Amino acid sequence: MFFCFFFFFTFTSPSVLHLVQFGNTCYCNSVLQALYFCRPFREKVLAYKAQPRRKESLLTCLADLFNSIATQKKKVGVIPPKKFISRLRKENELFDNYMQQDAHEFLNYLLNTIADLLQEERGQERQQNGRLVQNGGGPAGPTATEGEEVHKAPQQTWVHEIFQGTLTNETRCLNCEAVSSKDEDFLDLSVDVEQNTSITHCLRGFSDTETLCSEYKYYCEQCRSKQEAQKRMRVKKLPMILALHLKRFKYMEQLHRYTKLSYRVVFPLELRLFNTSGDATNPDRMYDLVAVVVHCGSGPNRGHYITIVKSHGFWLLFDDDIVEVSPGGTCLTGSGPTLSCCSAAASMCLGSVYLDRCPCRSRLSKTHASPFHTCVLDLALPPCRAWL
């Protein structure tokens, strides 16, 4: 599930263009549609397109695709992402087939691949600058020691700036009360789901205290022996875009296969994380939901992915080459609408975030759409919850 963070301001609505499916590529189309409606990510990709031409990569193909969407004169149309799909299949054999794939796996692969490409290009630029300095031209580069430090610690890219947060894993020895902590970066959070629960409850469960005992005792450096301990995970640094992945596919030992947990999970259109550490940066950051990637079907290797995005206060449903837009829209004040998804369960959501710096923000009106597709999405008016 994703959420994104930036200051709230008006902007030109992006084009509403369909992506053609090339043999069970809805897992890819749905994620690309959601990412395109995340403004910070879209702007970085389009800025990359404007730079001097590089050899073809997954990022250059993505930049070409986003540029094709952004420069279309028509606000509604069809875009075939054939070049991007071909490159994806060429680079990773996991996607080099016509079978249904996991959207979350694709998202992780895409973000990590882009980050690796950006780091590689930055390293090549440093090497070129270093050769210029040795030849007596160009700007002064880093010293040998500085260069070694740069190579030891991978540089942050705009992928990390947008999506990366930090978790802190705290372990407290129950014998000496010593606390140890270890930080771990993430690009998305995967949370377990339970029946009749909510996103807030799922996130709290993510940070539940776990007792380490019996054969799982913790080795305490202070006690120099294995001791019972309590362990918990908390968010230390909130990302600009928060990606939350609901773990709906669970391996069932008795069936020897993965099954889908089609539980109804309530989540608000606004989200604040409370399971943050004491030294967390911006712990009061508020996230607004802007997109949801939904898996419709009974299992991981079958079914279909769709995307629901928010643009200019309206909710749009993207189903490959079909886009359904609200015909009118209704303005509400206060807590906002409820989205009810009956036959599909959300496996991943993308959202946009802004800092709450407007004291009258709770009185701002919210616009929501009429029903897009009665068998998939049904809009109702009870207070501020989204059932997906």
KEKE-3310 file (N, C-alpha, C; in steps of 0.2 Angstrom, whole numbers, plus 5000, padded with zeros to 4 digits):
npx = (5004:5003:5007:5009:5020:5018:5018:5001:4994:4987:4987:4990:4979:4984:4985:4972:4974:4973:4982:4987:4985:4997:4996:4992:4998:4992:4996:5008:5003:4994:5002:5010:5001:4997:5009:5011:5002:5007:5014:5027:5035:5032:5036:5050:5054:5050:5059:5070:5069:5071:5085:5102:5103:5103:5109:5098:5087:5077:5073:5074:5065:5053:5053:5051:5038:5030:5032:5026:5012:5011:5013:5003:4990:4977:4966:4960:4964:4973:4987:5000:5011:5022:5036:5041:5037:5043:5056:5056:5054:5065:5075:5072:5069:5059:5048:5047:5036:5019:5011:5001:5008:5015:5010:5016:5029:5033:5033:5043:5054:5055:5057:5069:5078:5078:5084:5096:5101:5102:5112:5123:5125:5128:5140:5148:5148:5156:5168:5172:5173:5184:5194:5195:5200:5213:5218:5220:5209:5192:5181:5187:5188:5183:5194:5206:5203:5190:5184:5184:5176:5164:5162:5160:5149:5133:5126:5112:5097:5084:5074:5076:5074:5061:5053:5059:5060:5064:5065:5066:5073:5070:5076:5074:5082:5076:5082:5093:5088:5094:5094:5095:5096:5093:5094:5084:5082:5068:5058:5045:5031:5026:5012:5003:4987:4971:4955:4940:4946:4957:4967:4974:4974:4981:4994:4997:4998:5009:5019:5018:5023:5035:5039:5054:5058:5061:5068:5070:5077:5086:5102:5111:5122:5127:5124:5130:5125:5111:5095:5078:5069:5061:5055:5052:5046:5048:5043:5056:5059:5049:5043:5043:5033:5023:5022:5011:5009:4997:4997:4990:4991:4994:5003:4997:4999:4993:4987:4997:5000:4998:4985:4972:4968:4954:4949:4939:4946:4947:4951:4956:4954:4963:4978:4988:5003:5005:5014:5028:5045:5053:5062:5058:5058:5047:5035:5021:5016:5004:4995:4987:4976:4979:4979:4975:4980:4972:4969:4959:4952:4954:4967:4985:4991:4981:4967:4965:4972:4967:4967:4964:4963:4965:4961:4962:4952:4942:4938:4946:4944:4955:4956:4966:4964:4953:4945:4936:4927:4921:4904:4899:4900:4900:4900:4907:4907:4918:4921:4922:4920:4915:4923:4918:4922:4917:4919:4932:4948:4960:4976:4987:4991:4992:4997:4995:5003:5002:5008:4999:4996:4986:4975:4961:4958:4950:4938:4937:4930:4926:4928:4919:4917:4903:4896:4908:4909:4898:4900:4913:4917:4909:4901:4898:4890:4893:4903:4920:4928:4936:4932:4941)
npy = (4994:5011:5028:5045:5060:5077:5095:5102:5107:5116:5108:5105:5093:5077:5068:5057:5043:5027:5011:4999:4981:4968:4953:4947:4958:4966:4968:4975:4987:4992:4996:5006:5015:5020:5025:5035:5044:5049:5063:5068:5057:5056:5068:5068:5057:5062:5073:5066:5061:5073:5075:5073:5060:5043:5026:5013:5008:5001:5013:5023:5019:5019:5033:5038:5032:5039:5052:5051:5050:5062:5072:5071:5078:5075:5073:5061:5044:5031:5022:5012:5002:4995:4996:4997:4986:4976:4979:4976:4962:4958:4961:4954:4938:4933:4940:4937:4931:4926:4925:4928:4940:4946:4961:4968:4963:4967:4981:4982:4977:4987:4999:4997:4994:5006:5014:5008:5010:5024:5026:5019:5027:5039:5035:5033:5046:5052:5045:5050:5064:5063:5058:5069:5079:5073:5075:5088:5096:5102:5102:5102:5086:5073:5069:5055:5048:5053:5048:5034:5033:5037:5026:5016:5019:5018:5031:5042:5042:5049:5041:5035:5047:5049:5037:5030:5025:5023:5010:5005:4993:4987:4979:4973:4967:4956:4953:4962:4974:4981:4990:4987:4993:4993:5000:5000:5002:5005:5003:5000:4995:4980:4973:4962:4955:4954:4946:4957:4969:4984:4996:5004:4996:4985:4991:4994:4981:4977:4983:4977:4971:4958:4943:4936:4920:4903:4892:4903:4913:4928:4934:4943:4956:4962:4954:4943:4931:4920:4927:4930:4941:4957:4962:4974:4983:4999:5014:5025:5035:5043:5041:5051:5046:5034:5017:5005:4988:4976:4960:4948:4936:4920:4906:4890:4877:4864:4864:4865:4876:4894:4904:4916:4929:4935:4946:4960:4975:4990:5006:5023:5038:5047:5046:5044:5039:5031:5022:5026:5029:5037:5046:5049:5057:5070:5065:5068:5068:5068:5058:5057:5047:5042:5033:5016:5000:4986:4969:4957:4942:4925:4919:4920:4917:4920:4930:4947:4964:4980:4998:5012:5029:5045:5061:5078:5078:5069:5052:5039:5025:5013:5001:4992:4996:5003:5016:5023:5037:5048:5054:5065:5069:5072:5085:5084:5089:5088:5072:5064:5053:5035:5021:5007:4991:4977:4964:4963:4963:4974:4974:4982:4999:5016:5032:5049:5063:5076:5090:5095:5110:5119:5127:5126:5115:5104:5108:5109:5105:5089:5081:5067:5053:5047:5030:5019:5007:4995:4982:4981:4993:5002:5017:5024:5034:5034:5039:5043:5030:5018:5003:4990)
npz = (5000:4996:5001:4998:5002:5002:5001:5001:4987:4973:4956:4939:4932:4928:4912:4907:4903:4895:4897:4887:4887:4886:4886:4900:4908:4917:4930:4929:4922:4931:4942:4936:4932:4945:4950:4941:4945:4956:4961:4965:4960:4947:4942:4944:4935:4923:4922:4921:4908:4901:4901:4894:4881:4885:4885:4882:4895:4908:4915:4906:4896:4904:4907:4894:4892:4902:4897:4885:4889:4896:4887:4878:4868:4869:4882:4886:4881:4872:4877:4871:4881:4875:4873:4885:4892:4884:4887:4901:4901:4895:4904:4916:4919:4927:4923:4910:4902:4899:4910:4924:4936:4952:4958:4968:4969:4956:4958:4968:4961:4951:4957:4964:4954:4946:4956:4957:4944:4944:4954:4948:4936:4942:4948:4937:4932:4941:4939:4927:4929:4938:4929:4921:4929:4932:4919:4919:4917:4919:4934:4951:4958:4971:4984:4986:4997:5000:4989:4991:5002:4996:4987:4996:5004:4997:4987:4990:4980:4970:4971:4983:4991:4989:4992:5003:5020:5037:5048:5065:5075:5090:5104:5120:5134:5146:5158:5162:5157:5147:5132:5115:5098:5081:5065:5050:5033:5022:5007:5006:5016:5022:5028:5039:5037:5045:5049:5048:5051:5052:5043:5052:5063:5058:5056:5069:5074:5067:5074:5086:5102:5104:5112:5116:5119:5127:5114:5106:5113:5116:5113:5124:5125:5136:5147:5142:5139:5134:5135:5140:5131:5125:5109:5097:5082:5076:5067:5062:5053:5043:5026:5011:5002:5007:5006:5008:5009:5009:5015:5007:5002:5008:5013:5014:5024:5025:5013:5004:4996:4991:4997:4995:5006:5008:5016:5023:5024:5033:5029:5032:5022:5026:5034:5049:5056:5071:5077:5079:5083:5098:5094:5081:5065:5060:5066:5066:5054:5041:5030:5014:5005:4988:4978:4974:4971:4966:4968:4960:4961:4965:4969:4969:4956:4947:4941:4941:4940:4945:4945:4956:4957:4964:4957:4956:4965:4961:4959:4950:4940:4934:4922:4914:4897:4899:4906:4919:4924:4936:4933:4938:4953:4970:4983:4999:5016:5030:5037:5026:5011:5010:5003:4995:4992:4985:4978:4976:4984:4992:4988:4987:4990:4984:4990:4992:5001:5013:5023:5037:5038:5038:5048:5047:5040:5042:5039:5026:5010:5002:4987:4979:4969:4959:4958:4950:4944:4946:4950:4955:4962:4975:4980:4995:5008:5023:5037:5034:5030:5021:5013:5007)
capx = (5000:5007:5005:5014:5020:5021:5013:4995:4993:4983:4991:4986:4977:4987:4980:4968:4976:4973:4987:4985:4988:5001:4997:4992:5002:4989:5000:5012:4999:4991:5007:5012:4996:4997:5015:5010:4998:5011:5017:5034:5039:5031:5041:5057:5054:5050:5065:5076:5068:5074:5092:5105:5101:5107:5108:5091:5086:5070:5071:5073:5058:5048:5053:5047:5031:5027:5032:5020:5006:5011:5013:4997:4986:4970:4966:4958:4966:4976:4995:5003:5017:5025:5043:5043:5035:5048:5063:5056:5055:5072:5080:5071:5066:5053:5042:5047:5031:5013:5007:5000:5013:5013:5011:5020:5035:5035:5035:5049:5059:5055:5060:5076:5081:5079:5089:5103:5103:5104:5118:5128:5126:5132:5147:5151:5150:5162:5174:5173:5176:5191:5199:5196:5205:5219:5221:5221:5203:5186:5181:5191:5184:5185:5201:5206:5199:5183:5181:5183:5170:5158:5161:5158:5142:5129:5123:5105:5094:5078:5070:5076:5071:5053:5050:5063:5059:5068:5063:5071:5071:5072:5076:5075:5083:5071:5086:5097:5084:5098:5090:5099:5092:5096:5090:5084:5078:5063:5054:5038:5030:5022:5009:4998:4979:4966:4948:4937:4951:4958:4974:4977:4975:4987:5000:4999:5000:5016:5024:5017:5029:5036:5043:5058:5059:5063:5073:5071:5080:5090:5109:5112:5129:5128:5123:5134:5121:5105:5090:5072:5069:5055:5057:5047:5048:5045:5045:5060:5059:5043:5045:5038:5028:5022:5020:5009:5007:4993:5000:4984:4993:4997:5005:4993:5003:4988:4985:5003:4999:4996:4978:4971:4964:4949:4946:4938:4950:4945:4956:4954:4956:4968:4982:4993:5006:5007:5019:5034:5050:5053:5067:5056:5057:5040:5030:5014:5015:4998:4995:4981:4976:4978:4979:4975:4980:4967:4969:4952:4953:4955:4973:4991:4992:4975:4964:4966:4973:4965:4970:4959:4967:4962:4964:4957:4946:4938:4941:4946:4945:4959:4956:4970:4963:4947:4945:4929:4927:4914:4901:4897:4904:4897:4904:4905:4911:4919:4925:4923:4916:4917:4923:4916:4924:4913:4921:4940:4952:4965:4983:4992:4988:4997:4993:4998:5003:5004:5008:4993:4997:4980:4971:4954:4958:4945:4932:4938:4925:4930:4924:4920:4914:4898:4899:4912:4907:4894:4902:4919:4917:4902:4902:4892:4891:4894:4909:4927:4931:4936:4932:4944)
capy = (5000:5017:5035:5050:5066:5083:5100:5102:5113:5114:5107:5103:5086:5073:5066:5051:5038:5020:5007:4992:4975:4964:4946:4947:4963:4971:4969:4981:4993:4995:5000:5011:5020:5022:5029:5041:5049:5051:5068:5068:5052:5058:5074:5065:5053:5067:5077:5062:5061:5079:5075:5070:5053:5038:5020:5011:5005:5001:5019:5027:5016:5022:5040:5038:5031:5045:5058:5050:5052:5069:5076:5069:5083:5073:5071:5054:5041:5024:5022:5005:5002:4989:4996:4996:4978:4972:4979:4972:4955:4957:4962:4950:4932:4932:4944:4936:4926:4929:4923:4934:4941:4949:4968:4970:4961:4971:4987:4982:4977:4993:5005:4995:4994:5013:5016:5005:5013:5031:5025:5017:5033:5044:5033:5034:5053:5054:5043:5054:5070:5061:5058:5076:5082:5070:5078:5095:5100:5101:5104:5097:5080:5072:5066:5048:5046:5054:5044:5028:5034:5037:5020:5012:5020:5020:5037:5042:5044:5052:5035:5035:5053:5049:5031:5027:5027:5019:5006:5004:4986:4988:4973:4975:4961:4956:4952:4968:4980:4984:4990:4988:4995:4992:5003:4996:5006:5001:5007:4999:4991:4974:4971:4956:4957:4949:4947:4962:4974:4991:4998:5007:4990:4981:4995:4993:4974:4977:4986:4974:4968:4951:4941:4930:4915:4896:4892:4909:4918:4934:4934:4949:4957:4964:4948:4938:4924:4921:4929:4932:4948:4959:4965:4977:4987:5005:5018:5030:5040:5042:5042:5056:5042:5028:5012:4999:4982:4971:4953:4944:4929:4916:4899:4886:4871:4859:4864:4866:4882:4900:4906:4923:4931:4940:4950:4967:4979:4997:5011:5030:5042:5051:5041:5046:5033:5032:5018:5029:5029:5043:5051:5049:5064:5072:5060:5070:5069:5066:5055:5056:5041:5045:5028:5009:4994:4981:4962:4954:4935:4920:4917:4924:4916:4921:4936:4954:4970:4987:5004:5017:5034:5051:5066:5084:5077:5064:5045:5036:5018:5011:4994:4992:5001:5006:5021:5025:5043:5050:5058:5072:5070:5076:5088:5083:5092:5084:5066:5062:5047:5028:5017:5000:4986:4970:4957:4963:4965:4978:4971:4987:5006:5021:5038:5056:5065:5083:5092:5099:5117:5124:5126:5125:5110:5099:5110:5109:5101:5084:5078:5060:5051:5042:5023:5018:5000:4992:4975:4982:4999:5005:5022:5026:5040:5034:5043:5042:5024:5014:4996:4987)
capz = (5000:4996:5003:4997:5006:4999:5003:4998:4983:4967:4951:4933:4932:4923:4907:4909:4897:4896:4895:4883:4890:4882:4889:4907:4910:4921:4936:4927:4920:4937:4946:4932:4933:4952:4951:4937:4949:4962:4957:4965:4956:4940:4940:4943:4929:4917:4922:4918:4901:4898:4902:4888:4880:4888:4882:4884:4901:4911:4917:4900:4894:4909:4905:4887:4893:4905:4893:4880:4893:4898:4881:4874:4867:4871:4889:4886:4875:4874:4876:4872:4884:4872:4873:4892:4893:4881:4891:4907:4900:4893:4910:4921:4917:4931:4920:4903:4901:4898:4916:4929:4941:4958:4957:4973:4967:4951:4961:4972:4956:4947:4961:4966:4947:4945:4961:4955:4938:4945:4957:4943:4932:4947:4949:4930:4931:4946:4936:4921:4932:4940:4923:4918:4934:4931:4913:4920:4915:4923:4941:4955:4961:4978:4986:4986:5003:4999:4984:4994:5006:4992:4985:5002:5005:4991:4987:4990:4974:4971:4973:4991:4994:4989:4995:5008:5027:5041:5054:5071:5078:5097:5108:5127:5138:5152:5164:5163:5155:5142:5125:5109:5092:5074:5060:5043:5028:5018:5002:5007:5022:5021:5035:5039:5038:5049:5047:5051:5054:5048:5041:5058:5067:5054:5057:5076:5074:5064:5079:5092:5106:5103:5118:5114:5125:5125:5110:5103:5117:5114:5116:5127:5125:5143:5151:5139:5139:5131:5140:5138:5129:5121:5103:5093:5077:5076:5062:5064:5048:5038:5019:5008:4999:5011:5002:5012:5005:5013:5013:5006:5000:5013:5012:5019:5025:5023:5005:5000:4991:4993:4996:4996:5012:5005:5022:5022:5028:5033:5030:5031:5017:5029:5039:5053:5059:5078:5079:5078:5089:5101:5090:5074:5061:5058:5068:5065:5046:5039:5023:5011:5000:4981:4973:4976:4967:4969:4965:4959:4960:4971:4970:4967:4949:4943:4943:4938:4944:4943:4949:4958:4958:4965:4953:4956:4969:4958:4959:4943:4940:4928:4921:4907:4892:4901:4912:4921:4928:4939:4928:4941:4959:4975:4988:5006:5021:5036:5037:5019:5009:5011:4997:4997:4987:4987:4976:4976:4990:4990:4990:4988:4989:4983:4992:4992:5008:5013:5030:5039:5041:5037:5054:5045:5035:5044:5036:5018:5007:4998:4982:4978:4963:4959:4957:4944:4941:4952:4953:4958:4967:4976:4984:5000:5012:5030:5038:5033:5030:5014:5013:5001)
cpx = (5004:5003:5011:5014:5022:5016:5007:4995:4990:4988:4987:4985:4981:4982:4978:4969:4976:4980:4985:4989:4991:5002:4997:4997:4998:4992:5005:5008:4996:4996:5009:5007:4996:5003:5014:5006:5001:5015:5024:5038:5038:5036:5048:5058:5054:5056:5071:5075:5071:5081:5095:5103:5106:5105:5101:5091:5079:5068:5070:5066:5052:5047:5049:5040:5027:5027:5027:5013:5006:5010:5007:4992:4979:4971:4964:4961:4969:4983:4997:5010:5022:5033:5045:5042:5041:5055:5062:5057:5062:5077:5078:5066:5059:5047:5042:5043:5024:5008:5006:5006:5011:5015:5016:5028:5038:5037:5041:5055:5060:5059:5068:5080:5083:5084:5096:5106:5106:5111:5124:5130:5130:5139:5151:5153:5156:5168:5176:5176:5183:5196:5200:5201:5212:5223:5221:5215:5197:5187:5185:5186:5186:5192:5200:5202:5192:5180:5180:5177:5164:5157:5158:5151:5138:5126:5115:5102:5088:5073:5070:5073:5064:5050:5053:5061:5064:5064:5068:5069:5074:5071:5078:5076:5079:5075:5090:5094:5088:5094:5095:5094:5096:5091:5090:5079:5073:5060:5047:5037:5025:5019:5004:4991:4976:4959:4944:4942:4952:4965:4977:4979:4981:4993:5002:5001:5008:5021:5022:5023:5029:5041:5047:5060:5060:5069:5075:5074:5085:5097:5111:5120:5131:5128:5128:5131:5115:5100:5084:5072:5062:5058:5051:5050:5044:5047:5050:5060:5054:5045:5040:5032:5028:5019:5018:5007:5004:4995:4993:4985:4997:4997:5001:4997:4999:4986:4991:5003:4997:4988:4977:4966:4960:4945:4945:4942:4948:4951:4954:4957:4962:4972:4987:4996:5008:5012:5026:5039:5050:5057:5065:5056:5050:5035:5023:5012:5008:4998:4988:4981:4975:4977:4979:4975:4977:4968:4962:4954:4954:4962:4979:4992:4987:4972:4966:4967:4970:4968:4964:4963:4963:4965:4959:4951:4941:4942:4940:4947:4949:4959:4959:4968:4956:4948:4938:4930:4921:4911:4899:4901:4900:4901:4902:4909:4913:4924:4926:4919:4919:4917:4922:4918:4922:4917:4929:4942:4958:4972:4988:4989:4994:4993:4998:4998:5004:5004:5002:4995:4992:4975:4963:4953:4952:4938:4932:4933:4929:4925:4925:4915:4907:4900:4902:4909:4904:4897:4909:4919:4910:4903:4896:4894:4892:4901:4915:4930:4931:4937:4935:4947)
cpy = (5006:5023:5039:5056:5072:5088:5100:5108:5111:5112:5105:5095:5083:5070:5059:5046:5031:5017:5000:4987:4971:4957:4946:4952:4968:4972:4975:4987:4996:4999:5006:5017:5024:5027:5035:5046:5051:5057:5069:5063:5054:5063:5072:5061:5057:5071:5073:5061:5067:5079:5072:5062:5048:5031:5017:5007:5005:5008:5024:5025:5019:5030:5042:5037:5037:5051:5057:5052:5059:5074:5075:5075:5082:5071:5064:5050:5034:5025:5015:5005:4996:4990:4995:4989:4974:4973:4976:4965:4953:4957:4957:4944:4930:4935:4942:4930:4929:4926:4929:4934:4945:4957:4971:4969:4965:4978:4987:4982:4983:4998:5003:4995:5001:5016:5014:5008:5020:5031:5024:5023:5038:5042:5034:5042:5055:5051:5048:5061:5069:5061:5065:5080:5080:5073:5085:5099:5098:5103:5099:5092:5079:5069:5059:5045:5047:5050:5037:5028:5034:5030:5015:5013:5022:5027:5037:5044:5047:5047:5035:5041:5052:5043:5029:5030:5022:5016:5005:4998:4987:4981:4975:4968:4962:4955:4958:4974:4984:4984:4991:4989:4994:4995:4999:5000:5002:5006:5006:4995:4986:4972:4966:4959:4951:4951:4953:4967:4980:4992:5000:5001:4986:4985:4994:4986:4973:4979:4982:4971:4961:4948:4935:4926:4908:4896:4898:4915:4922:4933:4941:4950:4959:4958:4943:4931:4926:4922:4930:4939:4950:4963:4968:4982:4993:5009:5024:5036:5039:5044:5048:5052:5036:5023:5006:4994:4977:4964:4948:4937:4925:4909:4895:4879:4865:4858:4864:4871:4888:4901:4913:4924:4937:4944:4957:4971:4987:5001:5018:5033:5046:5046:5045:5040:5035:5027:5020:5029:5036:5048:5051:5057:5065:5067:5061:5070:5065:5063:5055:5051:5044:5039:5021:5004:4988:4974:4959:4947:4931:4918:4921:4923:4917:4927:4942:4959:4976:4992:5009:5023:5040:5057:5072:5082:5072:5057:5042:5029:5016:5004:4993:4997:5004:5010:5023:5031:5045:5055:5065:5073:5074:5078:5086:5087:5087:5078:5063:5055:5040:5025:5010:4995:4979:4964:4957:4965:4968:4974:4976:4994:5011:5027:5044:5059:5073:5085:5096:5105:5122:5122:5124:5119:5105:5101:5111:5104:5095:5082:5071:5059:5047:5035:5022:5012:4996:4986:4976:4987:5002:5011:5024:5032:5040:5037:5039:5035:5021:5007:4993:4980)
cpz = (5000:4998:5001:5001:5002:5001:4999:4994:4976:4961:4945:4933:4927:4918:4909:4903:4899:4894:4893:4887:4885:4885:4896:4910:4915:4928:4935:4926:4927:4941:4943:4933:4940:4952:4947:4941:4955:4959:4958:4961:4949:4938:4939:4937:4923:4916:4920:4911:4898:4898:4895:4887:4882:4884:4885:4890:4903:4913:4911:4896:4898:4907:4899:4888:4896:4901:4887:4883:4894:4892:4876:4874:4870:4878:4891:4880:4877:4872:4877:4875:4882:4874:4881:4894:4890:4885:4898:4906:4898:4899:4915:4919:4921:4927:4912:4901:4900:4904:4920:4934:4947:4957:4962:4972:4961:4953:4964:4966:4952:4951:4963:4959:4945:4950:4959:4949:4939:4949:4952:4938:4936:4947:4942:4929:4935:4943:4930:4924:4935:4935:4920:4923:4933:4924:4913:4918:4919:4930:4945:4958:4968:4978:4985:4991:5003:4994:4986:4998:5002:4989:4990:5004:4999:4992:4987:4983:4975:4973:4980:4994:4994:4993:5001:5015:5031:5047:5059:5074:5085:5101:5116:5131:5145:5159:5166:5161:5149:5135:5120:5103:5086:5069:5053:5039:5024:5013:5002:5013:5021:5028:5034:5040:5042:5047:5051:5055:5050:5047:5048:5063:5064:5056:5065:5077:5072:5069:5086:5096:5106:5109:5115:5119:5122:5120:5106:5107:5114:5117:5118:5128:5133:5148:5149:5140:5135:5136:5136:5136:5125:5115:5100:5088:5077:5070:5065:5060:5043:5031:5017:5005:5003:5007:5007:5008:5010:5010:5013:5004:5005:5011:5017:5018:5023:5016:5001:4995:4994:4992:4997:5002:5010:5011:5020:5027:5028:5034:5028:5025:5019:5034:5042:5056:5066:5081:5077:5084:5092:5098:5083:5071:5059:5060:5067:5058:5045:5031:5020:5005:4993:4976:4977:4971:4970:4965:4965:4957:4966:4973:4967:4959:4945:4945:4939:4942:4941:4947:4950:4960:4960:4961:4953:4960:4967:4958:4952:4943:4933:4927:4914:4903:4893:4907:4913:4926:4931:4934:4931:4947:4964:4980:4995:5010:5027:5035:5030:5017:5011:5004:4999:4991:4989:4985:4976:4983:4989:4992:4990:4987:4988:4986:4992:4999:5008:5021:5031:5042:5040:5043:5053:5041:5036:5041:5029:5015:5003:4993:4980:4972:4964:4957:4950:4940:4947:4955:4956:4964:4968:4982:4989:5004:5019:5031:5037:5033:5023:5015:5007:5003)
residu = (MET:PHE:PHE:CYS:PHE:PHE:PHE:PHE:PHE:THR:PHE:THR:SER:PRO:SER:VAL:LEU:HIS:LEU:VAL:GLN:PHE:GLY:ASN:THR:CYS:TYR:CYS:ASN:SER:VAL:LEU:GLN:ALA:LEU:TYR:PHE:CYS:ARG:PRO:PHE:ARG:GLU:LYS:VAL:LEU:ALA:TYR:LYS:ALA:GLN:PRO:ARG:ARG:LYS:GLU:SER:LEU:LEU:THR:CYS:LEU:ALA:ASP:LEU:PHE:ASN:SER:ILE:ALA:THR:GLN:LYS:LYS:LYS:VAL:GLY:VAL:ILE:PRO:PRO:LYS:LYS:PHE:ILE:SER:ARG:LEU:ARG:LYS:GLU:ASN:GLU:LEU:PHE:ASP:ASN:TYR:MET:GLN:GLN:ASP:ALA:HIS:GLU:PHE:LEU:ASN:TYR:LEU:LEU:ASN:THR:ILE:ALA:ASP:LEU:LEU:GLN:GLU:GLU:ARG:GLY:GLN:GLU:ARG:GLN:GLN:ASN:GLY:ARG:LEU:VAL:GLN:ASN:GLY:GLY:GLY:PRO:ALA:GLY:PRO:THR:ALA:THR:GLU:GLY:GLU:GLU:VAL:HIS:LYS:ALA:PRO:GLN:GLN:THR:TRP:VAL:HIS:GLU:ILE:PHE:GLN:GLY:THR:LEU:THR:ASN:GLU:THR:ARG:CYS:LEU:ASN:CYS:GLU:ALA:VAL:SER:SER:LYS:ASP:GLU:ASP:PHE:LEU:ASP:LEU:SER:VAL:ASP:VAL:GLU:GLN:ASN:THR:SER:ILE:THR:HIS:CYS:LEU:ARG:GLY:PHE:SER:ASP:THR:GLU:THR:LEU:CYS:SER:GLU:TYR:LYS:TYR:TYR:CYS:GLU:GLN:CYS:ARG:SER:LYS:GLN:GLU:ALA:GLN:LYS:ARG:MET:ARG:VAL:LYS:LYS:LEU:PRO:MET:ILE:LEU:ALA:LEU:HIS:LEU:LYS:ARG:PHE:LYS:TYR:MET:GLU:GLN:LEU:HIS:ARG:TYR:THR:LYS:LEU:SER:TYR:ARG:VAL:VAL:PHE:PRO:LEU:GLU:LEU:ARG:LEU:PHE:ASN:THR:SER:GLY:ASP:ALA:THR:ASN:PRO:ASP:ARG:MET:TYR:ASP:LEU:VAL:ALA:VAL:VAL:VAL:HIS:CYS:GLY:SER:GLY:PRO:ASN:ARG:GLY:HIS:TYR:ILE:THR:ILE:VAL:LYS:SER:HIS:GLY:PHE:TRP:LEU:LEU:PHE:ASP:ASP:ASP:ILE:VAL:GLU:VAL:SER:PRO:GLY:GLY:THR:CYS:LEU:THR:GLY:SER:GLY:PRO:THR:LEU:SER:CYS:CYS:SER:ALA:ALA:ALA:SER:MET:CYS:LEU:GLY:SER:VAL:TYR:LEU:ASP:ARG:CYS:PRO:CYS:ARG:SER:ARG:LEU:SER:LYS:THR:HIS:ALA:SER:PRO:PHE:HIS:THR:CYS:VAL:LEU:ASP:LEU:ALA:LEU:PRO:PRO:CYS:ARG:ALA:TRP:LEU)
# end
